[in-house]
Amino acid sequence: MRSMHDAKLLADSISKSYSRPGEKNFLKVLDDIRFHIRESEFVSILGPSGCGKSTLLNILAGFETADCGDVACCGEPVKGPSPERAVVFQSPVLFPWLDVKDNILYGLKLKKEDRKESEDLASVYIKAVALDGFEEYFPSQLSGGMQQRAALARALVLRPKVLLMDEPFASLDAQTRYSMQQLLLSLHGKYRHTMVFITHDVEEALLMSDRICIMSKRPGRIVEEIDVPFERPRSLSLTSTQEFSILKTKIIASLMG
């Protein structure tokens, strides 16, 4: 086990089960999950469908509680949702009655931040996700990729200690997905957020991550951790290299094993 003294986000012995409708026995989803994320590290959680990846992220976010085990962020126990652990979901979940700017400002309003400072900060992140000029557009007027960029800016503007992302690009077409991957790589390079990225896409995990935690089939366990050796900054051309292909094949074999 890696040293946890520098852990920004820590999961220790997390297990989770759900009751089965009409049955007395329980369905075990997560079993003894242990890992930690360091400051500014980009870690992907990779595993087959149904292995409990999203359940794990919900526990890290504080939306759900584990049956046993502990989660801590910056040394403090996670007892519920917090803007310190911002979440970007697979669906943008923007408020349809608010324009782009007000969607992005929403969390800051809840925190009762200074209005002028909030608007200045929102403008920084609107530009960072290339939505400048679309501040007054409503979600229905945006493409899927633009909506997800707005959702990303809404999370980043909170200046979270950890950014949690649950398959945020899974519903996008291939071209838009590549564009969003490049955007996220650029933002991580600039702001160095600590990030947990849920995905079932091996290539995406390799392209984005500093480290990959591989989960088993249900009940989900961390069966392997892989340090990604490729230097940053990265581009899509990396995916065509022999080194990338070899590591991708190794990870696929681990997932199937």
Beta strands, then each sheet from edge to edge (+ up, - down):
strand 1: 7-19
strand 2: 26-38
strand 3: 42-46
strand 4: 68-73
strand 5: 76-77
strand 6: 85-88
strand 7: 162-166
strand 8: 195-199
strand 9: 211-215
strand 10: 222-227
sheet 1: 2+ 1- 4+ 5-
sheet 2: 6+ 7+ 8+ 3+ 9+ 10-
end
